């Protein structure tokens, strides 16, 4: 074989490898997930909520509609015993009340989870190890577990997690993604009002962290034992450079995952909450993502909760973004488009989930106070944002996003989903606005 022939074969081999990597990259990017937390959907259906497309056509099944719009995964929360809730935490009392939004027991989740799976969507289970809302401000121990010692509590966490996952599998609702705790930036199951508490602030005693990590280890162990193919998500929400109690520069976020690494906690995905009206502009989220993807390159990242108003400010808003993205249908869509463009620049971001997208009080006696879902409670119609979310998983949308935003004119390489690649190998990429095949070294 002469030199010219050899070079020709080498080029063909390189091109073939490039095409193979193209197929591989396309397949890999298809594993991204986009959807929402639809935990309240049965409640709205029971109340007779009326759902319409953006143009006004009646929607007979919201899950099918979301799938038809390009979504491929849904999330549902689970409470231990939602018949009993705790309120008045600030004054140390433990009052039992009923919260219509806290109703997701195991039977509820089995039913809704099966609907999700039967529709051909992936199912994310969000386990609140509490009887009520669990978030950084409160991670109250379930009432039935309140008298357990720390060792007995760890056993209970394992047994409970194993039991609910076993029941879900038997019901045809095996989760593909499991959150072992909800917004656990400061620990979980840390006591009840009026008793000794064990939160995990950055400044908390080491014993608090050891206790929390022991509980979390049992949750992840049970998940691996029952659902070995499921991906485990650790969910936090400290994504601002300066949030109350965190000093600055993502202090709590950095401390949390440093602690998880030190304790060898078993997990696959970093889950983040991002609400611009609480956390600030998109640059805050991107700073957190950049830190996480560079510090923990083996972990994928998902935005498991986000949202933006379609009308007026969400109650409790601390950051007004309406000067950039108006509180309107167009403003909500513009925010979402910008969010997706940013996320698609980061190859480790593989999930985007809207919070409470199915919220819709139209035609019911239910409250209509929340105005950051994907349906307008005044009309029952889907907002324009629904048509944008699929762009998070769309290859063509990724290429367009790179070209339209000018980032392809730098010296970086991007895959065909529009995500920046730090160390490109053989394959097809976007470089300086053009598709190129990277040769073998």
NORQUI-V745256 format. One record per residue. N is the residue number from 0. NEAR is the number of other C-alpha atoms within 12 Angstrom. Layout:
n/near
N/NEAR
N/NEAR
This chain:
n/near
0/9
1/8
2/9
3/10
4/11
5/12
6/13
7/14
8/15
9/18
10/18
11/17
12/19
13/23
14/22
15/21
16/24
17/26
18/22
19/20
20/27
21/30
22/21
23/20
24/30
25/26
26/18
27/22
28/32
29/26
30/26
31/37
32/38
33/44
34/51
35/47
36/38
37/42
38/41
39/36
40/38
41/28
42/25
43/32
44/27
45/15
46/20
47/19
48/35
49/33
50/38
51/30
52/28
53/23
54/15
55/16
56/15
57/18
58/24
59/16
60/23
61/39
62/39
63/23
64/27
65/39
66/28
67/22
68/26
69/28
70/40
71/36
72/44
73/52
74/48
75/50
76/48
77/44
78/39
79/39
80/30
81/32
82/24
83/28
84/34
85/34
86/23
87/16
88/21
89/14
90/13
91/17
92/15
93/25
94/19
95/19
96/18
97/17
98/17
99/21
100/28
101/29
102/30
103/37
104/33
105/35
106/24
107/31
108/41
109/32
110/26
111/39
112/46
113/32
114/33
115/39
116/31
117/22
118/25
119/23
120/33
121/35
122/44
123/47
124/49
125/45
126/49
127/41
128/46
129/42
130/40
131/41
132/38
133/37
134/28
135/31
136/26
137/35
138/38
139/44
140/43
141/37
142/28
143/23
144/27
145/25
146/17
147/19
148/16
149/25
150/18
151/19
152/30
153/30
154/23
155/30
156/39
157/29
158/23
159/36
160/40
161/27
162/22
163/36
164/43
165/25
166/26
167/35
168/27
169/19
170/23
171/24
172/37
173/36
174/45
175/37
176/42
177/46
178/41
179/51
180/43
181/42
182/38
183/47
184/42
185/43
186/46
187/47
188/53
189/41
190/36
191/35
192/28
193/20
194/17
195/16
196/27
197/30
198/33
199/34
200/33
201/27
202/19
203/22
204/15
205/18
206/17
207/27
208/34
209/28
210/30
211/40
212/40
213/31
214/38
215/42
216/30
217/30
218/43
219/39
220/31
221/31
222/41
223/28
224/19
225/29
226/30
227/23
228/15
229/29
230/32
231/38
232/39
233/46
234/44
235/39
236/41
237/45
238/44
239/38
240/29
241/22
242/23
243/20
244/23
245/25
246/19
247/19
248/22
249/33
250/28
251/34
252/44
253/31
254/28
255/36
256/37
257/20
258/26
259/30
260/18
261/15
262/21
263/16
264/28
265/28
266/34
267/31
268/34
269/47
270/46
271/40
272/38
273/36
274/37
275/37
276/30
277/30
278/34
279/27
280/30
281/33
282/20
283/30
284/38
285/33
286/27
287/40
288/42
289/27
290/26
291/33
292/29
293/18
294/19
295/23
296/21
297/16
298/27
299/33
300/42
301/46
302/44
303/44
304/37
305/40
306/43
307/50
308/43
309/36
310/28
311/26
312/27
313/26
314/15
315/15
316/20
317/18
318/23
319/24
320/28
321/28
322/12
323/20
324/29
325/22
326/26
327/28
328/31
329/24
330/27
331/40
332/33
333/29
334/36
335/39
336/30
337/29
338/38
339/40
340/38
341/33
342/41
343/45
344/40
345/39
346/41
347/38
348/44
349/37
350/45
351/43
352/44
353/44
354/35
355/32
356/43
357/47
358/43
359/41
360/32
361/27
362/23
363/22
364/17
365/22
366/19
367/25
368/22
369/30
370/33
371/42
372/42
373/48
374/43
375/39
376/34
377/25
378/25
379/33
380/34
381/39
382/40
383/28
384/40
385/42
386/31
387/33
388/45
389/37
390/39
391/48
392/39
393/34
394/31
395/23
396/27
397/38
398/35
399/29
400/34
401/38
402/27
403/16
404/22
405/21
406/28
407/31
408/17
409/17
410/17
411/25
412/36
413/43
414/48
415/43
416/44
417/46
418/44
419/34
420/29
421/20
422/14
423/27
424/24
425/28
426/34
427/34
428/40
429/38
430/30
431/20
432/26
433/24
434/22
435/25
436/30
437/28
438/22
439/19
440/10
